[in-house]
């Protein structure tokens, strides 16, 4: 497609990844282990066939194999019944079957991971083979009539014996925000055509229509936890990508409302702190507001520094987590995970650049020491300062 304008990115920053690319060209020894790890993974993906929602043997409740269909990640067979029905939900405990061969969640995750890896490998190496493979995966999943996914998550997060799908399944669309960063990098290649790009924009326009108009979408719009803020982030990011800025701006106002209802006065996310993975969900919830703030940068709306009348804001969210991420204090809420989530390092790195806080800079530097030099998802996706 060979787009010459600066791509609009949400999770990534184009100036930063361009700076990283220049350092790789200069064989910067601090980046080469991560760069070679990235190329190794991307090269392995070249040999794998593309996945599609029509590949497995499970038929969605609609009868249309082009509809995404999966049980919820926390859905489990009922231990008190011979046939396991109806399923029950065990919050925080992932059922491996949810991402198994029977459903679409595993192939969906694989597609996203492979496209992101291949696109970044293309961007840094300029090897067209990586872009060609990423384009193939995108066409098979989203565009080709025989294999494309219908633009909805109506049958995601189903609970067999209880419902065919839940509104909370819309959270799976969060993965597509980062995917569009990869697509934007691919617009510099010959393999991703203008026709591909326009067709994908139409897919995301249709998906956003579904988010705004469907009963499931309207339910997520009203959510007062990470689902509500991630819903707004999806609509904003996908509207920016497809060119509907009015829709995106409307989500900025919703983001301000979400800041008011989700944060406590000291910066905690009260709904997430009640979960048994409270640290992960606090980070995950905060990352939704970071995505919204990045959308705000595109739209000329400063959510980074926005405060409600009673003083709530995104910066307080980082201040709240700082002593725990710096491991100065033990986490005071329930946490069944074994380690600090890798999401923390990307979030604090972004935040310390926005706020210039010595406290956040110190936390970011501490978290960076926990990442090995071949961790390309950390070292090659943002710069330290």
Secondary structure, DSSP 8 states (H G I E B T S, - for coil): ----S----SSS-HHHHHHHHHHHHTT-HHHHHHHHHHHHHHHHHTTS----TTSSS---TTS-TTS-EEE-TTEE--TTSTT--S-EE-TT---GGGGSTTSSHHHHHHHHHHHHHHHHHHHHH--HHHHHHHHHHHIIIII-TTT---S--TEEEEBTTTBS--GGGGGGGGHHHHHHHHHHHHTTSSSS-HHHHHHHHHHHHHHHHHHHHSHHHHHHHT--SHHHHHHHHHHHHHHHHHT-HHHHHHHHHHHHHHHHHHB-TTS-BTTGGGSTBHHHHHHHHHHHHHHHHHHHHHHT---TT---TT---HHHHHHHHHHHHTTSS---S-B--SS--THHHHHHHHHHHHH--HHHHHHHHHHHTTS-TT-HHHHTTS---
